[in-house]
Amino acid sequence: MKYVDEFRDGELARRLADRIAAAVRPGRTYRFMEFCGGHTHAISRYGVAELLPPQVRMIHGPGCPVCVLPIGRIDQAIALALDRGVILATYGDVLRVPASPRPGDARGEPLSLLKAKARGADVRMVYSVADALALARANPDREVVFLAIGFETTTPPTALALQQAAREDLPNFSVLSCHVLTPSAITHILEAAEVRAWGTVPIDGFVGPAHVSVVIGSRPYEHFAEEYRKPVVIAGFEPLDVMQAILMLVRQVDEGRAEVENEFTRAVTRDGNAAAQSVVAAVFELRPSFEWRGLGEVPYSALRIRPAYARWDAERRFALAYRPVPDHKGCECGAILRGVKTPVDCKLFGTVCAPATPMGSCMVSSEGACAAHYSYGRFRDAGARAGAGVPATA
């Protein structure tokens, strides 16, 4: 297949669904976690879960970078914009993530970067880190801070921007780095008590991320197959990609194999993009620990800027200290990101928490599990309840 619409062909999807149904064994349950937010979105948007036999359950993992960004990091960015007068630039989805109330604010309203902008902060939405560099050049009398988030996919552009700032000796540009690493988070999930405890959240295999794997290749996942005996199938973003990956996982489980297979051969190789990996290694180094929303502190799971680029490191430049902040008490985002609960298990879902009024990070980005289910899955839930004689309240 050559074109995108071929990867969305309904007849081919039905044939794949029939092959998956024929492959599953009676009495066997299959639980696969898709780690990529793009896969979560595709599964919800195209009704992939409804095409699968009941024995196959998809678990949404922490594959949305906006969803795993902890409140404390957003608080740092808000403080820079409101208290230090910087131009704070970042991607659009990040602007809406709920953070903490401002100290001394009688209203006690949780802020976001967008709400901080309404209170006078100079917050700018950008499409790339190159836009943030342009802002610094255009405003030489202002400090410009780029809040950098994302997995391995968005890290190389940030690294290139830091190298460019160094070449230009750009004095008013810096980066607040919140780049995180996929393999470390998968390891953390596999080591979590909920997964290790038999019968709680068993995971039989992973649908490996697409764009991340273009950068890092398939080699880093071999560890999970070898040590944890969990198969991994790297898949593209389209619904037929995901369904083919699920079929490949079912076959591995049935045959007692635990290997790394690559469904996304049109873009992913075993060793990935060496040039991208090289620029990241030159600019960034591992953090000993980093907090992920929903996962807590995850060892060696994020990147910080190397001392050679300290002049453009916002954490050093503004002497920022990190303070962890708990999530909203009623929000189940953390449990959803670990696969322990689903969006509909949260009492806030679809009521006070909706895309226009998100209470947690999973409802902000279209790749978040809650936002995807709100947009596509809640109508199927209502139909299922109505069909069972239960009043539809969603």
Beta strands, then each sheet from edge to edge (+ up, - down):
strand 1: 30-34
strand 2: 56-60
strand 3: 87-90
strand 4: 122-125
strand 5: 144-150
strand 6: 173-179
strand 7: 205-208
strand 8: 232-234
strand 9: 260-262
strand 10: 284-286
strand 11: 289-292
strand 12: 296-299
strand 13: 303-305
sheet 1: 2+ 1+ 7+ 8+ 9+
sheet 2: 4+ 3+ 5+ 6+
sheet 3: 10+ 13-
sheet 4: 11+ 12-
end
